[in-house]
Amino acid sequence: MPLDEEIYRIRRDKLKQIEALGQPTYRTKYEFTHTIEQILTSYSNKTAEELEKARVEVRVAGRIMAIRLMGKAGFAHLRQGGQKLQIYVKKDAVGDKGFELYKLLDLGDHIGASGYLFRTRTGELTIHVEELTFLSKDLLPLPEKWHGLTDVELRYRHRYVDLVMNPEVREVFLKRSRMIQSMRRTMEWHGFVEVETPMMQPIAGGAVARPFVTHHNTLDMDLYLRIAPELYLKRLVVGGFDRVYEINRNFRNEGLGWRWNPEFTMLEAYQAYTDYQGIMKVTQEVITEAAKAVNGTTKSKWTVGEEGSQVVHELDWAHWQRMTMREAIIKFWPERAGAKAEMIDFASAEGVKKLVDRFNAAHSHMAYDPNQPTGKTIAALFEAVAEEQLTQPTIIYEFPTAVSPLSKRKPDEPDWTERFEIFAGQMEISNGFSELNDPEDQRRRFEAQLKERERGDEEAHQMDEDYIRALSYGMPPAGGVGVGIDRVCMLLTDSHTIRDVILFPLLRPEKAATTEAGSSAAKE
């Protein structure tokens, strides 16, 4: 019999013995007087004499993370709310049944402890237990070692154990919560209203991405899981919500990677009567304030490279650099590709092709399709030349119309749009633009996207007649933005895969043998 199954059986036997002592095996509740954090906050500075004089009575609950028996007494450490406190259990104080219960406890069990505070001879703040209450049995052994690359996937798959064993993991998700709370506060301070829009949509819109497809039986229609809430939020702008936002779950049927999870979280917002510059200013403030909420400062650590050759960067969220996409290509043009690119090179398909040829001759190969729009090639060239250089918070603005089907054209350059993206840690974390509100122009953009779909681009936008109808009722000028919450959290917590900031990331199915073993243990 495998070790885990044997332990499972032994602990189930202990559970029966605990029940025989008169203890319910799975209580409905436990009334406590203090959390462990409250005790540590209020009494950590008290001396042994002060505690003895005051005789502070407490009732706490927690999970056993260490336990030892010494004849007729023993010590254990309880963890609750991420904090740890020692308890002292003596047979004379808890009685025969209480001490029998103590001897049947295992690492991972949940218990309640009632008694008074004192300090041990080593000075550790401790509860002298007068009553033990059993709350829940851990039937499977907690791992002795939970760190290391060999356990990474197991940690994600069994996140509940990861959180128990690794307090630093818990801290990441507490920081994520503080980050989102801060974002809400900043948006509300600017007068934005939070709303909810459909997750199942008849047309996958608002972004260029491959959707997940589902089917509604009663209506007998296919639906798409939301790839973005954009078109619904802009319908609300048409309806008179001048400042509106949503913290939303999006689903994109794409690959997995250190920056990508098929299910992810975004903050998306629209502000009427402003342009991309106005919403850009709000977005900067949202991220800067979030950095302060998470780390108490506008600076955060970002580690790059493999272990042994790592470089630690200090990201400063109070100082941002800005440049256009074309300026970024020029600035970061590799020396071995010859003379720097010039603005005139982007004015024609031939000029762009020459840049690609020069880059590919001296650098890693960049895919090039002469039949695709020139703007799409320029965007790909930016990704190849500049994106990996953008470590500090950077705003890149003015994007080709060919890759921006929902943003407004520059008045003086119709092949370019009033769009921006924010980069940090060599990845994009935000995308925004002056919203397109001309229904005829929007129809032409959708038609161009349909041609891309005909050419085999499954991610190209579909036609949305109802959205065009909404625009036809009149949408005010507006700036819109999406902020990748998972990626911002990665940067603010120095987490180098998106799986480290998503509690339950999508994973491949476990091997059949593992599943069978787990089922066998559960049935034991």
C-alpha positions as CSV (number, residue, x, y, z in Angstrom):
1,M,0.0,0.0,0.0
2,P,1.5,3.4,-0.9
3,L,2.6,5.6,2.0
4,D,-0.2,8.2,1.6
5,E,-2.9,5.6,1.6
6,E,-1.4,4.0,4.7
7,I,-1.3,7.4,6.5
8,Y,-4.8,8.1,5.3
9,R,-6.0,4.8,7.0
10,I,-4.1,5.4,10.2
11,R,-5.5,8.9,10.5
12,R,-9.0,7.7,9.9
13,D,-8.5,5.3,12.7
14,K,-7.4,8.2,14.9
15,L,-10.5,10.1,13.9
16,K,-12.6,7.2,15.3
17,Q,-10.6,7.3,18.6
18,I,-11.1,11.1,18.8
19,E,-14.9,10.5,18.4
20,A,-14.8,7.9,21.1
21,L,-13.4,10.6,23.5
22,G,-16.6,12.6,23.0
23,Q,-15.3,15.0,20.5
24,P,-17.4,15.7,17.3
25,T,-15.2,14.9,14.4
26,Y,-16.4,17.7,12.2
27,R,-17.9,20.6,14.3
28,T,-20.1,23.2,12.8
29,K,-18.3,26.1,14.4
30,Y,-15.9,27.3,17.1
31,E,-16.3,30.5,19.1
32,F,-13.0,32.2,19.5
33,T,-12.2,35.4,21.4
34,H,-9.0,36.5,19.4
35,T,-7.3,35.8,16.2
36,I,-3.7,34.9,16.4
37,E,-2.8,38.2,14.8
38,Q,-4.7,40.1,17.4
39,I,-2.8,38.3,20.2
40,L,0.5,38.9,18.6
41,T,-0.3,42.6,18.0
42,S,-1.6,43.2,21.5
43,Y,0.7,41.1,23.7
44,S,4.0,40.6,21.9
45,N,5.5,43.5,23.9
46,K,4.3,42.2,27.3
47,T,6.7,40.8,29.8
48,A,6.2,37.5,31.6
49,E,5.4,39.4,34.8
50,E,2.8,41.6,33.1
51,L,1.1,38.6,31.5
52,E,1.1,36.7,34.8
53,K,-0.4,39.7,36.6
54,A,-3.1,40.3,34.0
55,R,-3.9,36.6,33.3
56,V,-5.1,37.2,29.8
57,E,-7.7,34.5,28.9
58,V,-8.0,33.7,25.1
59,R,-9.7,31.2,22.8
60,V,-8.1,30.7,19.4
61,A,-8.4,28.4,16.5
62,G,-5.8,27.3,13.9
63,R,-4.0,24.6,12.0
64,I,-1.2,22.6,13.7
65,M,2.1,23.3,11.9
66,A,4.5,21.7,14.5
67,I,3.8,19.4,17.4
68,R,6.0,17.6,20.0
69,L,5.2,15.4,23.0
70,M,7.4,15.3,26.2
71,G,5.9,12.8,28.6
72,K,2.9,14.4,30.2
73,A,3.2,17.7,28.4
74,G,3.8,19.0,24.9
75,F,4.1,22.1,22.6
76,A,2.5,22.8,19.3
77,H,2.4,25.8,16.9
78,L,-0.9,26.9,15.5
79,R,-1.2,29.0,12.3
80,Q,-4.2,31.1,11.5
81,G,-4.5,34.0,9.1
82,G,-0.9,33.6,8.1
83,Q,0.4,34.1,11.7
84,K,1.8,31.5,14.1
85,L,1.5,31.1,17.9
86,Q,2.8,28.4,20.3
87,I,0.5,26.5,22.7
88,Y,1.5,24.5,25.7
89,V,-0.6,21.4,26.6
90,K,-0.1,19.8,30.1
91,K,-2.0,16.7,31.2
92,D,-2.7,18.2,34.6
93,A,-4.4,21.3,33.0
94,V,-6.5,19.6,30.2
95,G,-7.3,16.4,32.0
96,D,-7.0,12.8,30.9
97,K,-9.3,13.0,27.9
98,G,-7.9,16.3,26.8
99,F,-4.4,14.9,26.8
100,E,-5.5,11.8,25.0
101,L,-6.9,14.0,22.3
102,Y,-3.6,15.9,22.1
103,K,-1.7,12.6,21.6
104,L,-4.0,11.8,18.7
105,L,-3.4,15.1,16.9
106,D,-1.3,15.3,13.7
107,L,0.4,18.0,11.7
108,G,-2.3,19.8,9.7
109,D,-5.2,19.2,12.1
110,H,-7.4,22.1,13.0
111,I,-8.0,22.6,16.7
112,G,-9.4,25.2,19.2
113,A,-7.3,26.1,22.3
114,S,-8.6,27.9,25.3
115,G,-6.3,29.1,28.1
116,Y,-4.2,32.0,29.3
117,L,-1.1,33.7,27.9
118,F,2.4,33.3,29.4
119,R,6.0,33.2,28.4
120,T,8.1,30.1,28.4
121,R,11.6,30.0,29.8
122,T,12.9,30.9,26.4
123,G,10.7,33.9,26.3
124,E,8.2,32.8,23.7
125,L,4.6,34.0,23.9
126,T,2.5,30.9,24.5
127,I,-1.0,29.8,25.4
128,H,-1.2,27.7,28.5
129,V,-4.1,25.4,27.3
130,E,-6.9,24.5,29.7
131,E,-9.2,23.1,27.1
132,L,-8.6,21.5,23.7
133,T,-11.3,21.3,21.1
134,F,-10.9,19.1,18.0
135,L,-12.2,20.8,14.8
136,S,-10.9,18.9,11.7
137,K,-8.5,16.1,10.8
138,D,-5.8,16.4,8.1
139,L,-6.1,12.9,6.6
140,L,-3.2,13.3,4.2
141,P,0.3,14.2,5.2
142,L,1.6,17.7,4.7
143,P,4.8,17.6,2.6
144,E,8.1,18.0,4.5
145,K,9.5,20.0,1.6
146,W,7.3,22.0,-0.8
147,H,10.0,24.2,-2.4
148,G,12.0,23.6,-5.6
149,L,11.5,23.4,-9.3
150,T,10.5,19.7,-9.1
151,D,7.4,20.7,-7.2
152,V,6.3,23.7,-9.2
153,E,3.4,22.1,-11.1
154,L,2.3,20.2,-8.0
155,R,2.2,23.6,-6.1
156,Y,-0.1,25.0,-8.8
157,R,-2.3,21.9,-9.0
158,H,-2.6,21.6,-5.2
159,R,-2.7,25.3,-4.4
160,Y,-4.4,24.7,-1.1
161,V,-1.3,22.9,0.1
162,D,1.0,25.5,-1.4
163,L,-0.8,28.2,0.7
164,V,-0.5,26.1,3.9
165,M,3.2,25.4,3.4
166,N,4.5,28.6,1.9
167,P,3.5,31.9,3.7
168,E,5.2,33.9,0.9
169,V,2.7,32.5,-1.6
170,R,-0.2,33.7,0.6
171,E,1.5,37.1,0.8
172,V,1.4,37.4,-3.0
173,F,-2.3,36.9,-3.1
174,L,-2.9,39.3,-0.2
175,K,-0.9,41.9,-2.2
176,R,-3.0,41.1,-5.3
177,S,-6.1,41.9,-3.2
178,R,-4.7,45.2,-2.0
179,M,-3.7,46.0,-5.6
180,I,-7.3,45.5,-6.9
181,Q,-8.8,47.4,-3.9
182,S,-6.4,50.3,-4.7
183,M,-7.4,50.3,-8.4
184,R,-11.1,50.5,-7.4
185,R,-10.4,53.4,-5.1
186,T,-8.6,55.3,-7.7
187,M,-11.2,54.7,-10.4
188,E,-14.0,55.7,-8.0
189,W,-12.0,58.9,-7.0
190,H,-12.0,59.8,-10.7
191,G,-15.8,59.4,-10.8
192,F,-15.9,56.0,-12.6
193,V,-18.9,53.7,-12.0
194,E,-18.2,49.9,-11.8
195,V,-20.5,47.7,-13.9
196,E,-20.8,44.1,-15.1
197,T,-21.2,43.0,-18.7
198,P,-22.0,39.6,-20.2
199,M,-19.4,36.8,-20.1
200,M,-21.3,34.8,-22.8
201,Q,-21.6,36.8,-26.0
202,P,-23.2,36.0,-29.4
203,I,-20.2,37.7,-31.1
204,A,-16.7,37.5,-29.8
205,G,-15.6,41.2,-29.9
206,G,-13.6,44.0,-28.4
207,A,-10.2,42.4,-29.0
208,V,-8.3,40.4,-31.6
209,A,-8.2,36.9,-30.1
210,R,-9.4,33.3,-30.7
211,P,-12.4,32.7,-28.5
212,F,-13.8,29.7,-26.6
213,V,-17.1,28.5,-28.0
214,T,-20.0,27.1,-26.0
215,H,-23.7,26.3,-26.8
216,H,-26.9,27.3,-25.1
217,N,-29.3,24.4,-25.4
218,T,-32.7,26.2,-24.8
219,L,-31.9,29.0,-27.3
220,D,-30.1,26.5,-29.6
221,M,-27.3,29.0,-30.3
222,D,-23.5,29.1,-30.1
223,L,-22.0,31.6,-27.7
224,Y,-18.5,32.8,-27.1
225,L,-16.8,33.3,-23.8
226,R,-15.8,36.9,-23.5
227,I,-12.5,37.9,-24.9
228,A,-13.0,41.5,-23.8
229,P,-15.9,43.6,-22.4
230,E,-15.1,46.6,-24.7
231,L,-18.1,46.7,-27.0
232,Y,-20.6,46.4,-24.2
233,L,-18.9,49.0,-22.1
234,K,-18.9,51.4,-25.0
235,R,-22.6,50.7,-25.5
236,L,-23.0,52.0,-21.9
237,V,-21.1,55.2,-22.9
238,V,-23.6,55.6,-25.7
239,G,-26.3,55.2,-23.1
240,G,-25.0,58.0,-20.9
241,F,-22.5,56.3,-18.5
242,D,-19.7,58.9,-19.1
243,R,-17.1,57.1,-16.9
244,V,-17.5,53.4,-16.6
245,Y,-15.2,50.5,-15.8
246,E,-15.3,46.8,-15.1
247,I,-12.8,44.4,-13.4
248,N,-13.5,41.4,-15.7
249,R,-12.5,37.9,-16.4
250,N,-11.7,37.2,-20.0
251,F,-11.1,34.0,-21.8
252,R,-8.9,33.5,-24.9
253,N,-8.3,30.1,-26.6
254,E,-4.6,30.6,-26.9
255,G,-1.3,29.1,-25.8
256,L,0.1,28.9,-22.2
257,G,3.2,30.7,-21.2
258,W,4.9,32.8,-18.5
259,R,2.7,35.8,-19.5
260,W,-0.4,33.9,-20.8
261,N,-3.2,32.0,-19.1
262,P,-6.4,31.3,-21.1
263,E,-8.5,32.8,-18.2
264,F,-7.2,36.2,-17.0
265,T,-8.3,39.4,-15.3
266,M,-8.4,42.9,-16.7
267,L,-9.5,46.3,-15.6
268,E,-11.2,48.0,-18.6
269,A,-12.5,51.6,-18.5
270,Y,-14.0,54.3,-20.8
271,Q,-14.1,58.0,-20.2
272,A,-16.3,60.3,-22.3
273,Y,-15.2,63.7,-23.6
274,T,-11.5,62.8,-23.5
275,D,-9.0,61.1,-25.8
276,Y,-6.2,58.6,-25.4
277,Q,-4.0,61.1,-23.6
278,G,-6.7,61.7,-20.9
279,I,-7.3,58.0,-20.2
280,M,-3.5,57.5,-20.3
281,K,-3.1,59.9,-17.4
282,V,-5.8,58.1,-15.3
283,T,-4.1,54.7,-16.1
284,Q,-0.7,55.9,-14.9
285,E,-2.2,57.1,-11.7
286,V,-4.1,53.8,-11.2
287,I,-0.9,51.8,-11.5
288,T,1.3,54.1,-9.5
289,E,-1.2,54.1,-6.6
290,A,-1.5,50.3,-6.8
291,A,2.3,50.1,-6.5
292,K,2.2,52.2,-3.3
293,A,-0.7,50.1,-1.9
294,V,1.2,46.8,-2.5
295,N,4.7,47.8,-1.5
296,G,4.4,51.1,0.4
297,T,6.5,52.8,-2.3
298,T,6.4,53.5,-6.0
299,K,9.4,51.3,-6.5
300,S,9.3,47.5,-6.9
301,K,11.9,44.8,-7.6
302,W,12.0,42.9,-10.8
303,T,14.4,40.0,-11.2
304,V,15.6,39.0,-14.7
305,G,17.5,35.9,-15.8
306,E,18.2,32.4,-14.6
307,E,19.3,31.5,-11.1
308,G,23.0,32.2,-10.8
309,S,23.0,35.0,-13.5
310,Q,20.1,37.1,-12.3
311,V,19.9,40.8,-12.6
312,V,17.6,42.8,-10.2
313,H,16.0,45.9,-11.7
314,E,14.3,48.5,-9.6
315,L,11.1,49.6,-11.4
316,D,10.0,53.1,-10.6
317,W,6.3,53.6,-11.1
318,A,6.5,57.3,-10.4
319,H,8.7,57.9,-13.5
320,W,7.5,56.9,-16.9
321,Q,9.1,57.2,-20.4
322,R,7.0,57.9,-23.5
323,M,7.8,57.4,-27.2
324,T,5.9,56.6,-30.3
325,M,6.1,53.1,-31.9
326,R,8.3,54.5,-34.7
327,E,10.5,56.3,-32.2
328,A,11.0,53.1,-30.2
329,I,12.1,51.1,-33.3
330,I,14.5,53.9,-34.1
331,K,15.8,54.2,-30.6
332,F,16.4,50.4,-30.1
333,W,17.5,49.6,-33.7
334,P,20.4,47.1,-33.3
335,E,23.8,48.4,-34.4
336,R,24.6,45.2,-36.4
337,A,21.5,46.0,-38.6
338,G,23.2,49.1,-40.0
339,A,22.3,52.7,-39.8
340,K,19.3,53.5,-37.6
341,A,15.9,53.5,-39.1
342,E,14.4,56.9,-40.0
343,M,10.8,58.2,-39.9
344,I,10.7,58.2,-43.7
345,D,11.3,54.4,-43.8
346,F,7.8,53.8,-42.3
347,A,6.0,55.8,-45.0
348,S,5.9,53.1,-47.6
349,A,5.6,49.3,-47.9
350,E,9.0,49.3,-49.7
351,G,10.7,51.2,-46.9
352,V,9.3,48.9,-44.3
353,K,10.4,45.8,-46.3
354,K,13.9,47.1,-46.5
355,L,13.9,47.6,-42.7
356,V,12.8,44.0,-42.2
357,D,15.4,42.7,-44.7
358,R,18.1,44.6,-42.8
359,F,16.9,43.4,-39.4
360,N,16.7,39.7,-40.6
361,A,20.2,39.8,-42.2
362,A,21.8,40.8,-38.9
363,H,19.4,39.4,-36.2
364,S,17.1,36.5,-35.4
365,H,14.7,36.0,-38.2
366,M,11.4,37.9,-38.1
367,A,8.5,36.5,-40.0
368,Y,7.4,38.6,-43.0
369,D,4.4,38.3,-45.3
370,P,4.4,40.8,-48.2
371,N,0.7,40.3,-48.6
372,Q,-0.2,41.5,-45.1
373,P,-0.9,45.2,-44.4
374,T,2.2,47.4,-44.0
375,G,1.1,48.5,-40.5
376,K,0.9,44.9,-39.3
377,T,4.5,44.4,-40.4
378,I,5.6,47.6,-38.5
379,A,3.9,46.3,-35.4
380,A,5.7,43.0,-35.7
381,L,9.0,44.9,-36.3
382,F,8.4,46.8,-33.1
383,E,7.9,43.6,-31.2
384,A,11.2,42.2,-32.6
385,V,13.3,45.3,-32.1
386,A,12.0,47.1,-29.1
387,E,9.8,45.2,-26.8
388,E,12.5,43.3,-25.0
389,Q,14.2,46.6,-24.2
390,L,11.2,48.0,-22.2
391,T,12.0,47.2,-18.6
392,Q,11.1,50.4,-16.9
393,P,7.5,51.6,-17.1
394,T,7.1,52.9,-20.7
395,I,4.2,54.2,-22.8
396,I,4.4,53.4,-26.5
397,Y,1.8,55.4,-28.5
398,E,0.7,55.8,-32.1
399,F,-0.1,52.4,-33.5
400,P,-0.8,51.3,-37.1
401,T,-4.5,51.4,-38.1
402,A,-4.0,47.8,-39.5
403,V,-3.6,46.4,-36.0
404,S,-6.1,48.8,-34.2
405,P,-9.6,48.1,-35.6
406,L,-11.4,49.9,-32.7
407,S,-9.3,53.0,-32.3
408,K,-9.5,56.5,-33.8
409,R,-7.2,57.5,-36.6
410,K,-4.7,60.4,-36.3
411,P,-6.2,63.4,-38.1
412,D,-2.9,64.0,-40.0
413,E,-1.9,60.4,-40.6
414,P,-4.8,58.1,-41.4
415,D,-2.6,55.0,-41.4
416,W,-1.9,55.6,-37.7
417,T,-4.2,55.7,-34.7
418,E,-4.4,57.4,-31.3
419,R,-3.5,54.3,-29.4
420,F,-1.1,53.5,-26.6
421,E,0.3,50.5,-24.8
422,I,2.1,50.4,-21.4
423,F,5.1,48.2,-21.1
424,A,7.2,47.2,-18.0
425,G,9.4,44.2,-17.3
426,Q,9.6,43.6,-21.1
427,M,5.9,42.9,-21.4
428,E,2.8,44.7,-22.3
429,I,0.5,45.5,-19.3
430,S,-2.1,47.9,-20.8
431,N,-3.7,48.9,-24.0
432,G,-5.7,52.1,-24.6
433,F,-6.9,54.5,-27.3
434,S,-9.1,57.3,-28.5
435,E,-12.3,55.4,-29.2
436,L,-13.6,55.1,-32.7
437,N,-17.1,56.6,-32.6
438,D,-17.8,57.0,-36.4
439,P,-20.2,54.1,-37.3
440,E,-19.3,54.2,-41.0
441,D,-15.6,54.1,-40.2
442,Q,-16.2,51.3,-37.8
443,R,-18.1,49.3,-40.4
444,R,-15.1,49.7,-42.8
445,R,-12.7,48.5,-40.1
446,F,-14.9,45.4,-39.4
447,E,-15.0,44.7,-43.2
448,A,-11.2,44.9,-43.3
449,Q,-11.1,42.4,-40.4
450,L,-13.5,40.1,-42.2
451,K,-11.0,40.0,-45.2
452,E,-8.3,39.1,-42.7
453,R,-10.5,36.2,-41.5
454,E,-11.0,35.1,-45.1
455,R,-7.2,35.0,-45.4
456,G,-7.1,32.6,-42.5
457,D,-6.7,34.9,-39.5
458,E,-8.9,33.2,-36.9
459,E,-8.3,36.0,-34.4
460,A,-9.5,38.8,-36.7
461,H,-12.6,40.7,-35.5
462,Q,-16.1,39.7,-36.6
463,M,-18.8,42.0,-37.9
464,D,-21.0,43.3,-35.1
465,E,-24.1,45.0,-36.5
466,D,-25.7,45.8,-33.2
467,Y,-22.5,47.6,-32.1
468,I,-22.6,49.7,-35.3
469,R,-26.2,50.4,-34.5
470,A,-25.3,51.6,-31.0
471,L,-22.6,54.0,-32.5
472,S,-25.2,55.3,-34.9
473,Y,-27.2,56.6,-31.9
474,G,-24.2,58.8,-31.1
475,M,-21.2,58.0,-28.9
476,P,-19.4,61.0,-27.4
477,P,-15.6,61.3,-27.9
478,A,-14.0,59.0,-25.4
479,G,-10.7,57.4,-24.2
480,G,-10.6,53.7,-23.3
481,V,-8.1,51.4,-21.7
482,G,-7.6,47.8,-20.6
483,V,-5.1,47.0,-17.8
484,G,-3.8,43.4,-17.3
485,I,-4.3,42.9,-13.6
486,D,-2.4,39.6,-13.6
487,R,0.7,41.1,-15.3
488,V,0.7,44.2,-13.1
489,C,0.6,41.9,-10.1
490,M,3.5,39.9,-11.4
491,L,5.6,43.1,-11.7
492,L,4.6,44.4,-8.2
493,T,5.3,41.1,-6.5
494,D,8.4,40.0,-8.5
495,S,6.6,36.9,-9.7
496,H,8.0,35.6,-13.0
497,T,5.1,33.5,-14.3
498,I,1.4,34.4,-14.5
499,R,0.7,31.1,-12.7
500,D,2.3,32.6,-9.5
501,V,-0.4,35.3,-9.3
502,I,-3.5,33.2,-10.3
503,L,-4.8,31.1,-7.5
504,F,-5.9,28.2,-9.8
505,P,-4.2,28.4,-13.2
506,L,-5.2,26.1,-16.0
507,L,-3.0,23.0,-16.1
508,R,-2.8,19.9,-18.2
509,P,-4.8,17.0,-16.8
510,E,-2.9,14.8,-14.3
511,K,-1.6,11.5,-15.5
512,A,-4.1,8.7,-15.2
513,A,-2.0,6.8,-12.7
514,T,-2.0,9.8,-10.4
515,T,-5.7,10.3,-10.7
516,E,-6.4,6.6,-9.9
517,A,-4.1,6.8,-6.9
518,G,-6.0,9.8,-5.6
519,S,-9.4,8.2,-6.1
520,S,-8.2,5.1,-4.3
521,A,-7.1,7.1,-1.3
522,A,-10.4,9.0,-1.2
523,K,-12.4,5.8,-1.2
524,E,-10.3,4.2,1.6
